[in-house]
Amino acid sequence: MAQWAAETGFDQIPEDVVAATRLRVLDVIGLSLAGSTTPFGKSVRGTASLYPGAKSRLWGSAQTCSMPGAAFINGALSQALEYDDTHNESIVHMSSPSVAAALAMADELQVSGRELIRAVAISNEIACRVGSVAPSQFHKRGFHPSALFAPFGVACLGSAMLGAEASKIQNALGIVGSFASGLVQCWVDGTQSKFLHPGWAAQSGIVAAKLAAEGATGPAEVFEGRWGLFASHLQTEEPVADLGRLTLDLGNRWDSRNASFKPFPAAHVIHPYIDAILRLGREHSIEPAQVERITCPVPPYIVGIVCEPLSEKRRPLTDSHGRVSLQYTLAEALVTGELGRHSYAEQSLRNPEILSLADRIEYTADESLPGPEQFKGIVRIELADGTVLEEVEEHNRGSAENPMTEAEITGKFRENAEGVISEDAIGQVLEAALSLDRMPDASALTRLTVPAAAYETNLA
């Protein structure tokens, strides 16, 4: 893995992966801008004083801080709306930490756009592969895959941007493995600690890369060792980890191609159900009062994530609670006819019509449905007059099999950036991100997110 990360150049990255990476960079910037307007975002921004420095920018503001600090803050904000892309098989949010880390480093190192794309593409690929060794095994043990697996990708990214040789990258991987953490107890009470994980992954990867570059060492068997990542976290005798996935056809097959952009700010496994219920609502002009019952067959692995316990999922305490609830999410989608940046507002979470409908949404565990490699959704609506309507979404929108268009992704960026930076700045960031591989200095991209007047004041 370290050898591949050290030797893979921009010209060895397939054009479709380059194109997707440009869009992933744009997507993450927009998500972080939107996240900065939330109460969570404001609390995270308030930690900037812990990271003194003047080179790496906090997007959408005149604030600057150290490279690890900017990576942490921008990365954490990018998941505040649960709107960042996901690798289907591993359920790793790989782009939010990698983009935050790469752009924070670019502000200080002033690397080219090609070098930044190379680093992000390498990071995303490594994170996806580490997460695919034992898919779904970590979630059911209470661990967040993004917090565990993305740091390995960022360690490679940071090392690559520092020009490290393979032996240094190997040490960085060993070091960052000892940072492996990320509990999802916050899903029980709707608190926000999970949103910090992409930021923590970005910061951890940069720190590990720098430590290794300075000569610190880490275990070469960080994955397969007797106290390595999988043995320590899975604690099981049965063979649930396929370590061959780490390097299977590495460099020829890009697992990150199977990562999905998100059209909705909710847990990714819910997405096919959202599209299905929105289509039914539009095509049949369904009013919530007409609905007797809604049934959703679901794959068993998502039950503990988005379906149970029923009391939590039908009465989410906060927006973050609601974003991981199948029942509440589908109810809000059908009642309002949409799900976007401004969904899960306090008035929606307490809306009697939405909550009444959530009580009529049921799930059934269906072993015949695919695992995390394919997000499939089925929604059956029984109306009070006896009519039964059914809609199937074979592949979640945003996936390789059902892709979002470039126009949809840029439209999502516009929605997320609106009100945070000016219309002119939105257009400039869009243009720069979509031509990122032609930029001699990638730090110019983050400069475009800083309000001009505030930037001049900050310089003074």
For each residue, the residues with C-beta under 8 A, 3 or more apart:
1: 4 5 126 129 156 169 170 173 246 247 250
2: 5 6 156 166 167 169 170 173
3: 6 7 166
4: 1 7 8 122 247 250 251
5: 1 2 8 122 126 156 159 160 166 169
6: 2 3 159 160 164 165 166 169
7: 3 4 166
8: 4 5 12 13 118 122 251
9: 12 13 118
10: 13 18 114 115 117 118 437
11:
12: 8 9 251
13: 8 9 10 17 18 21 117 118 121
14: 17 18 254
15: 18 19
16: 19 20 257
17: 13 14 20 21 121 254 256 257
18: 10 13 14 15 21 22 117 121 437
19: 15 16 22 23
20: 16 17 23 24 256 257 259
21: 13 17 18 24 25 117 120 121 124
22: 18 19 25 26 117 433 434 436 437
23: 19 20 26 27 261 406 409 433 434
24: 20 21 27 28 85 95 99 120 124 261
25: 21 22 28 29 95 99 102 103 116 117 120 433 436 445
26: 22 23 29 30 409 410 413 429 430 433 434
27: 23 24 30 31 84 85 95 261 409 412 413
28: 24 25 31 32 78 84 95 96 99 100
29: 25 26 32 33 59 99 103 413 417 429 433 445 446 449
30: 26 27 33 34 412 413 414 415 416 417
31: 27 28 34 35 77 78 79 80 81 83 84 96 416
32: 28 29 35 36 59 60 74 75 77 78 96 100
33: 29 30 36 37 59 60 77 416 417 420 421 449
34: 30 31 37 38 80 81 83 341 415 416 417 420
35: 31 32 38 40 41 76 77 78 79 80 81 195
36: 32 33 41 42 45 58 59 60 61 77 420
37: 33 34 41 419 420
38: 34 35 41 42 80 81
39: 42 43
40: 35 43 44 77 80 192 195 320
41: 35 36 37 38 44 45 77 80
42: 36 38 39 45 46
43: 39 40 46 47
44: 40 41 47 73 76 77 196 199
45: 36 41 42 48 58 61 63 73 77
46: 42 43 49
47: 43 44 50 51 69 72 73
48: 45 51 58 63 65 69 73
49: 46 52
50: 47 69
51: 47 48 65 66 68 69 70 72 73
52: 49 65 66
53: 56 64 65 66 67 69
54: 64 65
55: 64 66 67 107 108
56: 53 64 65 66 67 69 70 71 104 105 107 108
57: 61 63 64 70 107 446 447 449 450
58: 36 45 48 61 63 64 65 70 73 74
59: 29 32 33 36 74 446 449 450
60: 32 33 36 417 420 421 449 450 451
61: 36 45 57 58 450 451 454
62: 450 451 454 455 457 458
63: 45 48 57 58 458
64: 53 54 55 56 57 58 70 458
65: 48 51 52 53 54 56 58 69 70 73
66: 51 52 53 55 56 69 70
67: 53 55 56 70 71 104 105 107 108 206
68: 51 71 72 104 203 206 207
69: 47 48 50 51 53 56 65 66 72 73 104 203
70: 51 56 57 58 64 65 66 67 73 74 100 103 104 107
71: 56 67 68 74 75 97 100 101 104 105 199 202 203 206
72: 47 51 68 69 75 76 100 199 200 202 203
73: 44 45 47 48 51 58 65 69 70 76 77 199
74: 32 58 59 70 71 77 78 100 103 104 199 202
75: 32 71 72 78 79 96 97 99 100 101 198 199 200 201 202 203
76: 35 44 72 73 79 80 195 196 197 198 199 200
77: 31 32 33 35 36 40 41 44 45 73 74 80 199
78: 28 31 32 35 74 75 84 96 99 100 198
79: 31 35 75 76 82 83 84 93 96 146 194 195 197 198
80: 31 34 35 38 40 41 76 77 195
81: 31 34 35 38 265 323 341 416
82: 79 195 265 266 267 320 323 324
83: 31 34 79 262 264 265 341 416
84: 27 28 31 78 79 93 95 96 198 262
85: 24 27 93 94 95 96 259 260 261 262 398
86: 91 92 93 94 259 260 262 268
87: 90 91 92 94 124 127 128 131 132 255 256 258 259 260
88: 91 258 259 260 268 372 373 374 375 396 399
89: 128 131 132 135 255 258 372 373
90: 87 127 128 130 131 132 135 145 149 372
91: 86 87 88 131 135 136 139 145 268 269 372
92: 86 87 127 128 130 131 145 146 149 150
93: 79 84 85 86 96 97 146 150 198
94: 85 86 87 97 98 123 124 127 128 131 146 149 150 153 256 259
95: 24 25 27 28 84 85 98 99 120 124 259
96: 28 31 32 75 78 79 84 85 93 99 100 146 198 202
97: 71 75 93 94 100 101 123 127 146 150 151 153 154 198 199 201 202 205
98: 94 95 101 102 119 120 123 124 127 150 153 154 157 202
99: 24 25 28 29 75 78 95 96 102 103 120
100: 28 32 70 71 72 74 75 78 96 97 103 104 198 199 202
101: 71 75 97 98 104 105 123 154 157 158 202 203 205 206
102: 25 98 99 105 106 116 119 120 123 157 161 442
103: 25 29 70 74 99 100 106 107 116 442 443 445 446
104: 56 67 68 69 70 71 74 100 101 107 108 202 206
105: 56 67 71 101 102 108 109 111 119 157 158 161 206
106: 102 103 109 110 111 116 161 442 443 445 446
107: 55 56 57 67 70 103 104 110 443 446
108: 55 56 67 104 105
109: 105 106 161 162
110: 106 107 441 442 443
111: 105 106 115 116 119 161 441 442
112: 115 116 439 440 441 442
113: 116 117 435 436 437 438 439 440 441 442 445
114: 10 117 118 437
115: 10 111 112 118 119 161 442
116: 25 102 103 106 111 112 113 119 120 161 436 442
117: 10 13 18 21 22 25 113 114 120 121 436 437
118: 8 9 10 13 114 115 121 122 160
119: 98 102 105 111 115 116 122 123 157 158 160 161
120: 21 24 25 95 98 99 102 116 117 123 124 157
121: 13 17 18 21 117 118 124 125 256
122: 4 5 8 118 119 125 126 153 156 157 160
123: 94 97 98 101 102 119 120 126 127 150 153 154 156 157 205
124: 21 24 87 94 95 98 120 121 127 128 153 256 259
125: 121 122 128 129 153 250 254 255 256
126: 1 5 122 123 129 130 152 153 156
127: 87 90 92 94 97 98 123 124 130 131 149 150 152 153 154
128: 87 89 90 92 94 124 125 131 132 153 255 256 258 259
129: 1 125 126 132 133 245 246 247 248 250 255
130: 90 92 126 127 133 148 149 152 153 223 229 246
131: 87 89 90 91 92 94 127 128 135 145 148 149
132: 87 89 90 128 129 135 242 245 255
133: 129 130 223 230 241 242 243 245 246
134: 137 138 230 234 240 241 242
135: 89 90 91 131 132 371 372 373
136: 91 139 140 301 371 372
137: 134 140 141 234 240 241
138: 134 141 143 144 145 148 233 234
139: 91 136 142 143 144 145 184 301 304 305
140: 136 137 301 304
141: 137 138 233 234 235
142: 139 183 184 185
143: 138 139 147 148 182 183 184 233
144: 138 139 147 148 182 183 184 194 197
145: 90 91 92 131 138 139 148 149 182
146: 79 92 93 94 96 97 149 150 182 197 198 201
147: 143 144 150 151 180 181 182 194 197 200 201
148: 130 131 138 143 144 145 151 180 181 182 229 233
149: 90 92 94 127 130 131 145 146 152 153
150: 92 93 94 97 98 123 127 146 147 153 154 197 198 201 202 205
151: 97 147 148 154 155 176 179 180 200 201 204 205 208
152: 126 127 130 149 155 156 173 176 177 205
153: 94 97 98 122 123 124 125 126 127 128 130 149 150 156 157 205
154: 97 98 101 123 127 150 151 157 158 176 201 202 204 205 206 209
155: 151 152 158 159 169 172 173 175 176 204 205 208 209 212
156: 1 2 5 122 123 126 152 153 159 160 169 172 173 205 209
157: 98 101 102 105 119 120 122 123 153 154 160 161 205 209
158: 101 105 119 154 155 161 162 172 205 206 208 209 210
159: 5 6 155 156 162 164 168 169 172 209 212 213
160: 5 6 118 119 122 156 157 163 164 169
161: 102 105 106 109 111 115 116 119 157 158 209
162: 109 158 159 209 210 213
163: 160
164: 6 159 160 168 169 172 209 212 213
165: 6 168 169
166: 2 3 5 6 7 169 170
167: 2 170 171
168: 159 164 165 171 172 212 213
169: 1 2 5 6 155 156 159 160 164 165 166 172 173 209 212
170: 1 2 166 167 173 174 218 220
171: 167 168 174 175 211 212 216 217 218
172: 155 156 158 159 164 168 169 175 176 205 208 209 211 212 213 218
173: 1 2 152 155 156 169 170 176 177 208 218 222
174: 170 171 177 178 217 218 219 220 222
175: 155 171 172 178 179 208 211 212 216 217 218
176: 151 152 154 155 172 173 179 180 204 205 208 218
177: 152 173 174 180 218 219 222 223 228 229
178: 174 175 218 222
179: 151 175 176 204 208
180: 147 148 151 176 177 229 232 233
181: 147 148
182: 143 144 145 146 147 148 194 197 200
183: 142 143 144 186 193
184: 139 142 143 144 187 194
185: 142 188 189 193
186: 183 189 190 191 192 193 194 320
187: 184 190 194 305 312 321 324
188: 185 312
189: 185 186 317 321
190: 186 187 312 316 317 318 319 320 321 322
191: 186 318 320
192: 40 186 195 196 318 320
193: 183 185 186 196 197
194: 79 144 147 182 184 186 187 197 320
195: 35 40 76 79 80 82 192 198 320
196: 44 76 192 193 199 200
197: 76 79 144 146 147 150 182 193 194 200 201
198: 75 76 78 79 84 93 96 97 100 146 150 195 201 202
199: 44 71 72 73 74 75 76 77 97 100 196 202 203
200: 72 75 76 147 151 182 196 197 203 204
201: 75 97 146 147 150 151 154 197 198 204 205
202: 71 72 74 75 96 97 98 100 101 104 150 154 198 199 205 206
203: 68 69 71 72 75 101 199 200 206 207
204: 151 154 155 176 179 200 201 207 208
205: 97 101 123 150 151 152 153 154 155 156 157 158 172 176 201 202 208 209
206: 67 68 71 101 104 105 154 158 202 203 209 210
207: 68 203 204 210 211
208: 151 155 158 172 173 175 176 179 204 205 211 212 218
209: 154 155 156 157 158 159 161 162 164 169 172 205 206 212 213
210: 158 162 206 207 213 214
211: 171 172 175 207 208 214 216
212: 155 159 164 168 169 171 172 175 208 209 215 216 217 218
213: 159 162 164 168 172 209 210
214: 210 211
215: 212
216: 171 175 211 212
217: 171 174 175 212
218: 170 171 172 173 174 175 176 177 178 208 212 222
219: 174 177 222 225 228
220: 170 174
221: 224 225 228
222: 173 174 177 178 218 219 225 228 229
223: 130 133 177 228 229 230 243 246
224: 221 228 230 243
225: 219 221 222 228 231
226: 231
227: 231 232
228: 177 219 221 222 223 224 225 231 232
229: 130 148 177 180 222 223 232 233
230: 133 134 223 224 233 234 241 243
231: 225 226 227 228 234 235
232: 180 227 228 229 235
233: 138 141 143 148 180 229 230
234: 134 137 138 141 230 231 240 241
235: 141 231 232
236: 240
237:
238:
239:
240: 134 137 234 236
241: 133 134 137 230 234
242: 132 133 134 245
243: 133 223 224 230 246
244: 247 248
245: 129 132 133 242 248
246: 1 129 130 133 223 243 250
247: 1 4 129 244 250
248: 129 244 245 253
249: 252 253
250: 1 4 125 129 246 247 253
251: 4 8 12
252: 249
253: 248 249 250
254: 14 17 125 257
255: 87 89 125 128 129 132 258
256: 17 20 87 94 121 124 125 128 259
257: 16 17 20 254 400
258: 87 88 89 128 255 373 399 400
259: 20 85 86 87 88 94 95 124 128 256
260: 85 86 87 88 268 271 375 396 398 399 400
261: 23 24 27 85 398 403 404 409 412
262: 83 84 85 86 265 266 268 271 398
263: 271 275 397 398 404 408 412
264: 83 270 271 274 339 340
265: 81 82 83 262 323 339 340 341 343 344
266: 82 262 270 271 274 323 324 329 339
267: 82 270 305 306 323 324 329
268: 86 88 91 260 262 271 375 396
269: 91 302 305 306 372 375
270: 264 266 267 273 274 306 326 329 330 377
271: 260 262 263 264 266 268 274 275 375 377 396 397 398
272: 275 276 375 376 377 393 394 395 396 397
273: 270 276 277 296 326 329 330 377 378 379 393
274: 264 266 270 271 277 278 329 330 333 339 377
275: 263 271 272 278 279 377 393 396 397
276: 272 273 279 280 377 378 379 391 392 393
277: 273 274 280 281 294 330 333 334 379 381 391
278: 274 275 281 282 333 334 337 338 339
279: 275 276 282 283 391
280: 276 277 283 284 286 379 381 389 391
281: 277 278 284 285 286 333 334 337
282: 278 279 285 337
283: 279 280
284: 280 281 389
285: 281 282
286: 280 281 290 291 334 381 383 389
287: 290 291
288: 291 331 334 335 353 356 357
289:
290: 286 287 383 384 385
291: 286 287 288 294 334 357 360 381 382 383 384
292: 360 382 383 384
293: 360 361 362 381 382
294: 277 291 330 357 360 361 362 379 380 381 382
295: 361 362 363 364 379 380 382
296: 273 326 330 361 362 363 364 377 378 379 380
297: 363 364 365 366 369 378
298: 302 303 306 307 326 363 364 365 366 369
299: 302 365 366 367 369 370 371 376
300: 303 365 366 367
301: 136 139 140 305 371 372
302: 269 298 299 305 306 307 326
303: 298 300 306 307 308 363 365
304: 139 140 307 308
305: 139 187 267 269 301 302 324
306: 267 269 270 298 302 303 313 324 325 326
307: 298 302 303 304 310 313 326 327 363
308: 303 304 312 313
309: 312 313
310: 307 313 314 327
311: 314 315
312: 187 188 190 308 309 315 316 317 321 325
313: 306 307 308 309 310 316 325 326 327 328 358
314: 310 311 325 327 328 355 358 359 361
315: 311 312 328 355 358
316: 190 312 313 319 321 322 325 328 349
317: 189 190 312 321 349
318: 190 191 192 321 322 349
319: 190 316 322 323 344 345 346 349
320: 40 82 186 190 191 192 194 195 323 324
321: 187 189 190 312 316 317 318 324 325
322: 190 316 318 319 325 328 329 332 344 349
323: 81 82 265 266 267 319 320 329 344
324: 82 187 266 267 305 306 320 321
325: 306 312 313 314 316 321 322 328 329 358
326: 270 273 296 298 302 306 307 313 329 330 361 363
327: 307 310 313 314 330 331 358 361 363
328: 313 314 315 316 322 325 331 332 349 354 355 358
329: 266 267 270 273 274 322 323 325 326 332 333 339
330: 270 273 274 277 294 296 326 327 333 334 358 361 379
331: 288 327 328 334 335 354 355 357 358 361
332: 322 328 329 335 336 339 343 344 348 351 354
333: 274 277 278 281 329 330 336 337 338 339
334: 277 278 281 286 288 291 330 331 337 357
335: 288 331 332 351 353 354 357
336: 332 333 339 343 348 354
337: 278 281 282 333 334
338: 278 333 343
339: 264 265 266 274 278 329 332 333 336 343
340: 264 265 343 415
341: 34 81 83 265 415 416
342: 345
343: 265 332 336 338 339 340 348
344: 265 319 322 323 332 348 349
345: 319 342 348 349
346: 319 349 350
347: 350 351
348: 332 336 343 344 345 351 354
349: 316 317 318 319 322 328 344 345 346 354
350: 346 347 355
351: 332 335 347 348 354 355
352: 355 356
353: 288 335 356 357
354: 328 331 332 335 336 348 349 351 357 358
355: 314 315 328 331 350 351 352 358 359
356: 288 352 353 359 360
357: 288 291 294 331 334 335 353 354 360 361
358: 313 314 315 325 327 328 330 331 354 355 361
359: 314 355 356
360: 291 292 293 294 356 357
361: 293 294 295 296 314 326 327 330 331 357 358
362: 293 294 295 296
363: 295 296 297 298 303 307 326 327
364: 295 296 297 298
365: 297 298 299 300 303
366: 297 298 299 300 369
367: 299 300
368:
369: 297 298 299 366 376 378
370: 299 373 374 376
371: 135 136 299 301 374
372: 88 89 90 91 135 136 269 301 375
373: 88 89 135 258 370
374: 88 370 371 394 395 401
375: 88 260 268 269 271 272 372 395 396 399
376: 272 299 369 370 392 393 394 395 396
377: 270 271 272 273 274 275 276 296 392 393 396
378: 273 276 296 297 369 390 391 392 393
379: 273 276 277 280 294 295 296 330 390 391
380: 294 295 296 388 389 390
381: 277 280 286 291 293 294 388 389 390
382: 291 292 293 294 295 386 387 388
383: 286 290 291 292 386 387 388 389
384: 290 291 292
385: 290
386: 382 383
387: 382 383
388: 380 381 382 383
389: 280 284 286 380 381 383
390: 378 379 380 381
391: 276 277 279 280 378 379
392: 276 376 377 378
393: 272 273 275 276 376 377 378 396 397 402
394: 272 374 376 401 402
395: 272 374 375 376 399 401 402
396: 88 260 268 271 272 275 375 376 377 393 399 402
397: 263 271 272 275 393 402 403 404
398: 85 260 261 262 263 271 402 403 404
399: 88 258 260 375 395 396 402 403
400: 257 258 260 403
401: 374 394 395
402: 393 394 395 396 397 398 399
403: 261 397 398 399 400
404: 261 263 397 398 408 409 412
405: 408 409
406: 23 409 410
407: 410 411
408: 263 404 405 411 412
409: 23 26 27 261 404 405 406 412 413
410: 26 406 407 413 414 430 434
411: 407 408 414 415
412: 27 30 261 263 404 408 409 415 416
413: 26 27 29 30 409 410 416 417 426 429 430
414: 30 410 411 417 418 426 430
415: 30 34 340 341 411 412 418
416: 30 31 33 34 81 83 341 412 413 420
417: 29 30 33 34 60 413 414 420 421 425 426 429
418: 414 415 426
419: 37
420: 33 34 36 37 60 416 417
421: 33 60 417 425 426 429 449 451
422: 425 426 451
423: 426 427
424: 427 428
425: 417 421 422 428 429 448 449 451
426: 413 414 417 418 421 422 423 429 430
427: 423 424 430 431
428: 424 425 431 432 448
429: 26 29 413 417 421 425 426 432 433 445 448 449
430: 26 410 413 414 426 427 433 434
431: 427 428 434 435
432: 428 429 435 436 439 444 445 448
433: 22 23 25 26 29 429 430 436 445
434: 22 23 26 410 430 431
435: 113 431 432 438 439
436: 22 25 113 116 117 432 433 439 442 445
437: 10 18 22 113 114 117
438: 113 435
439: 112 113 432 435 436 442 444 445
440: 112 113
441: 110 111 112 113 444
442: 102 103 106 110 111 112 113 115 116 436 439 445
443: 103 106 107 110 446 447
444: 432 439 441 447 448
445: 25 29 103 106 113 429 432 433 436 439 442 448 449
446: 29 57 59 103 106 107 443 449 450
447: 57 443 444 450 455
448: 425 428 429 432 444 445
449: 29 33 57 59 60 421 425 429 445 446
450: 57 59 60 61 62 446 447 454 455 458
451: 60 61 62 421 422 425 454 455
452: 455 456
453: 456 457
454: 61 62 450 451 457 458
455: 62 447 450 451 452 458 459
456: 452 453 459 460
457: 62 453 454 460
458: 62 63 64 450 454 455
459: 455 456
460: 456 457
